[in-house]
Structure formats: structure tokens, C-alpha cells
């Protein structure tokens, strides 16, 4: 099994962090590749930055299928380009928010999402509604970190996550979702401290991808091509 993880950012500064986590939790028979974009912003905290990243993200997704990869993870909790990617390939394409929210909904009555900045909430809340899980959402909690600061100050990040996660439990959350792939690497420690399920976006989206690739390879189960993810017609000339 070969799975490609795409960091939809114009920097490799996050790649080793992601590789380390995947190496610790992936199945032995799975080959993991982590890539980033050749150019673009070092985070996608703005809708405009997402737009700038989209084209190359989709190029990587197409490349993965042509090169024989079995699945792809788009490694941003905004789920950048997820629907677009599923239109243009037949292999499973996974993104963290969708995978983590659905897993969280099976682990407790309600979940809270810990975000870096208040700016992130509108896009993420839109995704909660898009995925039909608004009744499962307890709250958003803001930890006060940009994505670059997360990678630069992991201990302070951990402290902020503990603080806001405790408040989220007070909000009524039974499950905590860490709402950024860089809020990662200490899932087990947080579960032991907080005594509630804590979802690391890298761990859960990667394991979700392994499951979906298994289902695709063994029984042919993959996202539908009937309507929402219908492939663009080749005769129109835009999908080469």
C-alpha cells in the first residue's frame, strides 16, 4: 500500500514533523510519502492563500494516481481542495476535518474543535455544516497560535491545548478534536491527562486513509462518481 500525504503549503518546514508522526502509527506494509508545494504561502489561514495552493494540490493528486499510489491525504484541516480532488481521480482522497469529525461523532455525544485563531472558525464551521454534523458540535476553542508558531513553540502549544481542551470539556464536549495538523504529536499524552478521547488530525486522517484504501482494494468501495464527484468530461479538454 502506498499513500501520499500532501502538505498544501509552499514550504517543507512541516514535512519532518508529519513524517515522524506517520512513521510511528502507520502499518508496516504501508509506504508513506510526504510532499509540499513548490511555491506558495507557508500557511493557508486565509481563503486567498487556499486559492493560491489549490492548483498544485490537484496536480499532486493526479500525479499520485498516475504513479500508482493507492490513496492521498490532503494535509490541512480546512480540507483544501477535497471535493475538487475527488472529481479528478478514482483512488480514495482523504482530508483531516471530514475524517476527524466523523470519527469523533462515533466516540461521544458531542465534540469540540481547538483552532489556532478566531479567523479559522467561519471556514471550519461551514465544514461542520457541510458534513452534516452541526448537532454534534459543542464548541470551538481558540488556542491563540498561528501555524508557524505551532511548529516553533511545541511546549507552549501543548500548554495552550491543555488549557482550552479543559474548557471545551466544560462546554459539554465528550471528544476533543485538534483542529490543525500541526497541533499534533502528543495525542496519547493528552488522552491520559484529560480523560476524554482526543483526536490528532494526522493520526486519525492517516489511519482513516489506510482503512479506505483497504476497502477500495478489497471490495471496490470508494467515493461515488454519480453526482457530486462526477468526473469532468474529457472532451471538454480541461482534464488531461
CORWO-V757245 format. One line per field, one symbol per residue. phi: phi as a letter, one per 40 degrees, with the letter a starting at -180 (. if undefined). Layout:
phi: ???
This chain:
phi: .bbbbbccbcaccbccdcdcccdcbccccbcbbbbbccahccabcbdccddccddcdcccccddcccgccabbccaccfdgccccccbbbccbbbccdcccccdccbacabbbcbcbddccdcccdcdcdcgbcccccabbbcgbccdcdccbcccddcccdccccccccchcbbbbccacccahbccccdcccgbcbbccccccccccdcccdccccbgcadcbcbdbdccccccgcbc
